[in-house]
Amino acid sequence: MQLGPAFRRQAEACAELGSPMYADLLGRVADALLAGGEEAAPFRAVLAGHEDDPGPSAIALRLMGSVHRLVLERRAPALALHYPSVGGTWEAEGCWTAFRDLVADQPAAVREWLDRPPQTNEVGRAAGLLAGLLEVVRRTGLPVRLVEIGSSGGLNLLGDRFRFCDDTGAWHGDEGSPVALDGAWTGPGPWHGGATWPEVVERVGSDLRPVDATGTEGRLVLTAYVWADMRVRLERLRGALRLAQEAPVEVRRAGARDVVDGLELVEGTVTVLWHSVMWQYLDDAERADVLARTEELGAASTPTRAFAHLQLEPRRRTAEEEHAFWLVLRTWPGGVEEHLARSRGHGLPVDWGH
Ligand SMILES: C[S@@+](CC[C@H](N)C(=O)[O-])C[C@H]1O[C@@H](n2cnc3c(N)ncnc32)[C@H](O)[C@@H]1O
């Protein structure tokens, strides 16, 4: 996709997903690129070589992540004044001027991260995943072995140590948690009526490109790709990063197929294979292999050596439907897909039964 339209489309997506600041900045970059001449020159220079990047490489988010990282590293003090993630206050004109100046004056620094795929670990998605886990525990009554593919930094593997508020205003989970997901759950979900909180006895994280959420570089990566004016997302992330310091979860470098191939069930537990917003990165062959292995595991499961496959992925139930973030559970015998709840890209709220 050409650069101008790619930036325009990302601006629209940011507006829709609640980031007026990124929508404004990206819209202005799109205007500049489409105007050409002097206005476009600093952006054309910094984006040189990326003109023909395919749409999914998300060049606009690469640029925003790279700039945000410079702000977080205190290498862009004028722009930092406008970035809420470091205590600044966004003001559209001033922010745009400082943004454009940074790109014009420090092109080499801005280019440092343009070859890097954006990588986030969306803590809000724990709302859907934990709702599904409560349902698994309600059905099996067993302690849980959590196995995640595409874990990024593995933060959601600590989801049982977060707290979640339902639509009656009741909180569930760890009272003292630094991660509080307000407005997490709506509808008649498994949190009603004295649900048993999951006892997680094992956590296995994996990713093709794992991020070390306990190291300086990993924390910087995960923070830089969160949109800088989305304070609530940043707060959740920071809380989860604190938890990860206390209770690190290893995320091993491995593709989904290899992890699921090597998976075995354990007596006295339910093994839950879960994943969020990673399925789209697998090719058809890897998807088929993962699903074939889940069938084998399901067939080998028993009521005391149980298996569940839980996913929170963008999908649609019928060809006519729009894509939505569905929480889908498969349990055995049967292995039938149940669409339990709908959520949003960044995780909240989770509407049970819709
Ligand atoms: C959009 S991120 C989602 C991360 C996390 N699950 C979340 O919801 O915040 C997708 C992740 O999938 C990983 N990934 C992509 N292809 C993969 C594969 N074939 N096997 C395992 N992980 C993969 C990426 O490295 C990235 O960390």
PDBQT file of the ligand as one rigid body, heavy atoms in Angstrom, charges set to zero:
ROOT
HETATM    1  C1  LIG A 401      -0.431  -9.197  18.347  1.00  0.00    +0.000 C 
HETATM    2  S1  LIG A 401       0.687 -10.096  19.337  1.00  0.00    +0.000 S 
HETATM    3  C2  LIG A 401      -0.372 -10.656  20.627  1.00  0.00    +0.000 C 
HETATM    4  C3  LIG A 401       0.372 -10.968  21.873  1.00  0.00    +0.000 C 
HETATM    5  C4  LIG A 401      -0.504 -11.407  23.037  1.00  0.00    +0.000 C 
HETATM    6  N1  LIG A 401      -1.101 -12.695  22.781  1.00  0.00    +0.000 N 
HETATM    7  C5  LIG A 401      -1.570 -10.390  23.331  1.00  0.00    +0.000 C 
HETATM    8  O1  LIG A 401      -2.768 -10.654  23.078  1.00  0.00    +0.000 OA
HETATM    9  O2  LIG A 401      -1.240  -9.297  23.804  1.00  0.00    +0.000 OA
HETATM   10  C6  LIG A 401       0.993 -11.562  18.374  1.00  0.00    +0.000 C 
HETATM   11  C7  LIG A 401       2.153 -12.401  18.884  1.00  0.00    +0.000 C 
HETATM   12  O3  LIG A 401       2.198 -13.624  18.143  1.00  0.00    +0.000 OA
HETATM   13  C8  LIG A 401       3.553 -13.987  17.936  1.00  0.00    +0.000 C 
HETATM   14  N2  LIG A 401       3.609 -14.944  16.824  1.00  0.00    +0.000 N 
HETATM   15  C9  LIG A 401       3.470 -14.690  15.500  1.00  0.00    +0.000 A 
HETATM   16  N3  LIG A 401       3.549 -15.831  14.791  1.00  0.00    +0.000 NA
HETATM   17  C10 LIG A 401       3.719 -16.840  15.688  1.00  0.00    +0.000 A 
HETATM   18  C11 LIG A 401       3.855 -18.260  15.579  1.00  0.00    +0.000 A 
HETATM   19  N4  LIG A 401       3.837 -18.874  14.392  1.00  0.00    +0.000 N 
HETATM   20  N5  LIG A 401       4.014 -18.979  16.718  1.00  0.00    +0.000 NA
HETATM   21  C12 LIG A 401       4.036 -18.358  17.932  1.00  0.00    +0.000 A 
HETATM   22  N6  LIG A 401       3.918 -17.022  18.075  1.00  0.00    +0.000 NA
HETATM   23  C13 LIG A 401       3.765 -16.275  16.972  1.00  0.00    +0.000 A 
HETATM   24  C14 LIG A 401       4.231 -12.644  17.695  1.00  0.00    +0.000 C 
HETATM   25  O4  LIG A 401       5.630 -12.725  17.906  1.00  0.00    +0.000 OA
HETATM   26  C15 LIG A 401       3.517 -11.748  18.714  1.00  0.00    +0.000 C 
HETATM   27  O5  LIG A 401       4.176 -11.724  19.952  1.00  0.00    +0.000 OA
ENDROOT
TORSDOF 0
